[in-house]
């Protein structure tokens, strides 16, 4: 079980108070809410959310920080690819067959539940109540069962459908809503399917990730990068997953923003040129061995130590895990509320050979917000094999090598007339065969006089062709090689921006001492929706031009600001903006009318300094740019104290 969630100041986290702030300040809201609340609405709009003004600004600032931290810093090649994806692409990638979760149905209520979440929620509830059943009158948990439940929860992501079904049956796990029994788990594909065109003859899906568009453009990216390796592409955009039972606000939704990186690397050279820059970064690692032992406490290791010990497989993967950690800290995540959990064998995506999740602690427990996977050469290999397109890197060798390899040759004088328009597809398929396939086919060709090769769909809808020795020869040849060809491996950091945003909001939330009504979101200046609040002390007309001038100056510097000239007290106006996470406040008061000076307030400490307009604008610019800290500003500008300002 996850440790209890606390506020930024270490107090008990009250989700109801937090959610009231988020809803009141319109960070986000359920989509189509007035329809969902109407008596006539019968549909299912769960898992869909709209962002309000502060939520939009926060999301945009997170994406901007992400671009600077990754795309700009690593000189990545950014793409914007189509959301609508032909079915054949996702069949080839394995998503049509394998992109699924296990679900159970409550036959009485007609409700569908994700099987692993059902087991997890029920067992955690029993552990917290120390009872072995759904009600308070259920028998008490004995020590043996208590330990067994904890061990199951530590390995919950490693169970397949049959194993989850066995747990549900063995522990009599039921739907918490009504205590109804559920049917055995079955797989449910998570992609949204549609068709293109009026004939509806071309099936498509809304993409479940941005990655496939990047992979299909690999050859163009490599050419754009002048053939230089390694390099990375990046993409930010919406993805879609038809979640079985969306819940927990932004943490499990059906439409979400992703920011994904595909770093292409030589499989024989996974060292990273800049690894020394991050080798000392300490990560809390919950590796596979620790989880299988039934433990949930991560061990702290530097990235350098973890790579040497092979806890993390290679430098490139380690480098990006460290960069992910540095990014999360930069945007305001607490280092004590993040861990990196290695995927267990059964939960590994079909395309991955290793994967670590950056999980953030929330009131819902540990939430996966960033996945960092070594996808090996899976995606480029399967797309190349299907299409015949050579998604390979050609590396010049220092000296020529003599190699013996299998070579397939089609007799074009015969294949052209026989296969007509299918001849090019067959030729491309044969040319895409790897050495192990050619060796096996050569043996079959000698023994049987013909071989059958799988192909893309041909004109008669067949997906294979039989070639005799008359049409095809496969033999070993010796040739001098001056270049090495290889399909790159891919290291993929994948960010769920909505999950990061929500988890961050929980982690920066707190309230003023002894006053739960005065909530604060301590968002860093880099990502805060609005950087500066400008408040005139009075609504008298002479304040208006001063406030407008100050606002214009800040906007010209690219500093977002908001003017609050309402009739509320200045303390209430500051409190409203503390809830919005606004880090700085400038007050225009009666002294401003005399000497032009204004005050600058820092949100968390409520401390204020006073200076001329130029001094305060300069300090604000430096704070926003990260050139100067608040402590440094306080050392060079006089502190200001006035009860009327707070």
Secondary structure as the mmCIF struct_conf table of DSSP 4:
data_model
#
loop_
_struct_conf.conf_type_id
_struct_conf.id
_struct_conf.beg_label_comp_id
_struct_conf.beg_label_asym_id
_struct_conf.beg_label_seq_id
_struct_conf.end_label_comp_id
_struct_conf.end_label_asym_id
_struct_conf.end_label_seq_id
HELX_LH_PP_P HELX_LH_PP_P1 UNK A 2 UNK A 5
STRN STRN1 UNK A 6 UNK A 6
TURN_TY1_P TURN_TY1_P1 UNK A 8 UNK A 9
BEND BEND1 UNK A 10 UNK A 11
STRN STRN2 UNK A 12 UNK A 12
HELX_LH_PP_P HELX_LH_PP_P2 UNK A 13 UNK A 13
HELX_RH_AL_P HELX_RH_AL_P1 UNK A 15 UNK A 24
TURN_TY1_P TURN_TY1_P2 UNK A 25 UNK A 26
BEND BEND2 UNK A 27 UNK A 27
STRN STRN3 UNK A 28 UNK A 30
TURN_TY1_P TURN_TY1_P3 UNK A 31 UNK A 32
HELX_RH_AL_P HELX_RH_AL_P2 UNK A 33 UNK A 36
TURN_TY1_P TURN_TY1_P4 UNK A 37 UNK A 37
BEND BEND3 UNK A 38 UNK A 38
TURN_TY1_P TURN_TY1_P5 UNK A 39 UNK A 40
BEND BEND4 UNK A 43 UNK A 43
TURN_TY1_P TURN_TY1_P6 UNK A 46 UNK A 47
STRN STRN4 UNK A 49 UNK A 51
HELX_RH_AL_P HELX_RH_AL_P3 UNK A 53 UNK A 66
HELX_RH_PI_P HELX_RH_PI_P1 UNK A 67 UNK A 72
TURN_TY1_P TURN_TY1_P7 UNK A 73 UNK A 75
STRN STRN5 UNK A 77 UNK A 79
BEND BEND5 UNK A 83 UNK A 83
STRN STRN6 UNK A 84 UNK A 86
HELX_RH_AL_P HELX_RH_AL_P4 UNK A 87 UNK A 93
TURN_TY1_P TURN_TY1_P8 UNK A 94 UNK A 94
HELX_RH_AL_P HELX_RH_AL_P5 UNK A 95 UNK A 98
STRN STRN7 UNK A 100 UNK A 106
TURN_TY1_P TURN_TY1_P9 UNK A 107 UNK A 110
STRN STRN8 UNK A 111 UNK A 114
HELX_RH_AL_P HELX_RH_AL_P6 UNK A 115 UNK A 129
TURN_TY1_P TURN_TY1_P10 UNK A 130 UNK A 130
STRN STRN9 UNK A 131 UNK A 131
BEND BEND6 UNK A 132 UNK A 135
TURN_TY1_P TURN_TY1_P11 UNK A 136 UNK A 137
BEND BEND7 UNK A 138 UNK A 138
HELX_LH_PP_P HELX_LH_PP_P3 UNK A 139 UNK A 139
STRN STRN10 UNK A 140 UNK A 140
HELX_LH_PP_P HELX_LH_PP_P4 UNK A 141 UNK A 142
HELX_RH_AL_P HELX_RH_AL_P7 UNK A 143 UNK A 154
TURN_TY1_P TURN_TY1_P12 UNK A 155 UNK A 155
HELX_RH_3T_P HELX_RH_3T_P1 UNK A 156 UNK A 158
HELX_RH_AL_P HELX_RH_AL_P8 UNK A 161 UNK A 170
TURN_TY1_P TURN_TY1_P13 UNK A 171 UNK A 172
STRN STRN11 UNK A 175 UNK A 175
TURN_TY1_P TURN_TY1_P14 UNK A 176 UNK A 179
STRN STRN12 UNK A 180 UNK A 180
HELX_LH_PP_P HELX_LH_PP_P5 UNK A 183 UNK A 185
STRN STRN13 UNK A 186 UNK A 189
STRN STRN14 UNK A 193 UNK A 196
BEND BEND8 UNK A 197 UNK A 197
TURN_TY1_P TURN_TY1_P15 UNK A 198 UNK A 199
STRN STRN15 UNK A 202 UNK A 206
BEND BEND9 UNK A 208 UNK A 208
BEND BEND10 UNK A 210 UNK A 210
HELX_RH_AL_P HELX_RH_AL_P9 UNK A 211 UNK A 216
TURN_TY1_P TURN_TY1_P16 UNK A 217 UNK A 217
HELX_RH_AL_P HELX_RH_AL_P10 UNK A 218 UNK A 224
TURN_TY1_P TURN_TY1_P17 UNK A 225 UNK A 227
BEND BEND11 UNK A 229 UNK A 230
STRN STRN16 UNK A 231 UNK A 240
BEND BEND12 UNK A 244 UNK A 245
TURN_TY1_P TURN_TY1_P18 UNK A 248 UNK A 248
HELX_RH_3T_P HELX_RH_3T_P2 UNK A 249 UNK A 251
BEND BEND13 UNK A 252 UNK A 252
BEND BEND14 UNK A 254 UNK A 254
STRN STRN17 UNK A 255 UNK A 265
TURN_TY1_P TURN_TY1_P19 UNK A 267 UNK A 268
TURN_TY1_P TURN_TY1_P20 UNK A 273 UNK A 274
HELX_RH_3T_P HELX_RH_3T_P3 UNK A 275 UNK A 277
TURN_TY1_P TURN_TY1_P21 UNK A 278 UNK A 280
STRN STRN18 UNK A 282 UNK A 286
HELX_RH_AL_P HELX_RH_AL_P11 UNK A 288 UNK A 292
TURN_TY1_P TURN_TY1_P22 UNK A 293 UNK A 294
STRN STRN19 UNK A 299 UNK A 302
HELX_RH_AL_P HELX_RH_AL_P12 UNK A 303 UNK A 308
TURN_TY1_P TURN_TY1_P23 UNK A 309 UNK A 310
BEND BEND15 UNK A 311 UNK A 312
HELX_RH_AL_P HELX_RH_AL_P13 UNK A 315 UNK A 330
TURN_TY1_P TURN_TY1_P24 UNK A 331 UNK A 332
HELX_RH_3T_P HELX_RH_3T_P4 UNK A 335 UNK A 337
STRN STRN20 UNK A 338 UNK A 342
HELX_LH_PP_P HELX_LH_PP_P6 UNK A 343 UNK A 344
HELX_RH_3T_P HELX_RH_3T_P5 UNK A 345 UNK A 347
BEND BEND16 UNK A 348 UNK A 348
TURN_TY1_P TURN_TY1_P25 UNK A 350 UNK A 351
BEND BEND17 UNK A 353 UNK A 353
STRN STRN21 UNK A 354 UNK A 362
TURN_TY1_P TURN_TY1_P26 UNK A 363 UNK A 364
STRN STRN22 UNK A 365 UNK A 374
TURN_TY1_P TURN_TY1_P27 UNK A 376 UNK A 377
HELX_RH_AL_P HELX_RH_AL_P14 UNK A 378 UNK A 387
STRN STRN23 UNK A 393 UNK A 410
HELX_RH_AL_P HELX_RH_AL_P15 UNK A 412 UNK A 419
HELX_RH_3T_P HELX_RH_3T_P6 UNK A 420 UNK A 422
HELX_RH_AL_P HELX_RH_AL_P16 UNK A 423 UNK A 431
TURN_TY1_P TURN_TY1_P28 UNK A 432 UNK A 432
HELX_RH_AL_P HELX_RH_AL_P17 UNK A 435 UNK A 448
BEND BEND18 UNK A 449 UNK A 449
STRN STRN24 UNK A 450 UNK A 454
BEND BEND19 UNK A 456 UNK A 456
TURN_TY1_P TURN_TY1_P29 UNK A 459 UNK A 460
BEND BEND20 UNK A 461 UNK A 461
STRN STRN25 UNK A 464 UNK A 468
TURN_TY1_P TURN_TY1_P30 UNK A 469 UNK A 471
STRN STRN26 UNK A 472 UNK A 486
HELX_LH_PP_P HELX_LH_PP_P7 UNK A 487 UNK A 488
STRN STRN27 UNK A 489 UNK A 496
HELX_RH_AL_P HELX_RH_AL_P18 UNK A 497 UNK A 507
TURN_TY1_P TURN_TY1_P31 UNK A 508 UNK A 508
STRN STRN28 UNK A 509 UNK A 511
TURN_TY1_P TURN_TY1_P32 UNK A 513 UNK A 514
TURN_TY1_P TURN_TY1_P33 UNK A 516 UNK A 517
BEND BEND21 UNK A 518 UNK A 518
STRN STRN29 UNK A 519 UNK A 521
TURN_TY1_P TURN_TY1_P34 UNK A 525 UNK A 527
BEND BEND22 UNK A 529 UNK A 529
BEND BEND23 UNK A 531 UNK A 531
STRN STRN30 UNK A 532 UNK A 536
BEND BEND24 UNK A 537 UNK A 537
HELX_RH_AL_P HELX_RH_AL_P19 UNK A 541 UNK A 556
TURN_TY1_P TURN_TY1_P35 UNK A 557 UNK A 558
STRN STRN31 UNK A 561 UNK A 563
BEND BEND25 UNK A 567 UNK A 568
HELX_RH_AL_P HELX_RH_AL_P20 UNK A 570 UNK A 579
TURN_TY1_P TURN_TY1_P36 UNK A 580 UNK A 581
STRN STRN32 UNK A 584 UNK A 588
HELX_RH_AL_P HELX_RH_AL_P21 UNK A 590 UNK A 595
STRN STRN33 UNK A 597 UNK A 602
TURN_TY1_P TURN_TY1_P37 UNK A 603 UNK A 605
STRN STRN34 UNK A 608 UNK A 612
HELX_RH_AL_P HELX_RH_AL_P22 UNK A 613 UNK A 625
TURN_TY1_P TURN_TY1_P38 UNK A 626 UNK A 626
BEND BEND26 UNK A 627 UNK A 628
HELX_RH_AL_P HELX_RH_AL_P23 UNK A 630 UNK A 636
BEND BEND27 UNK A 637 UNK A 637
STRN STRN35 UNK A 638 UNK A 640
HELX_RH_3T_P HELX_RH_3T_P7 UNK A 643 UNK A 645
#
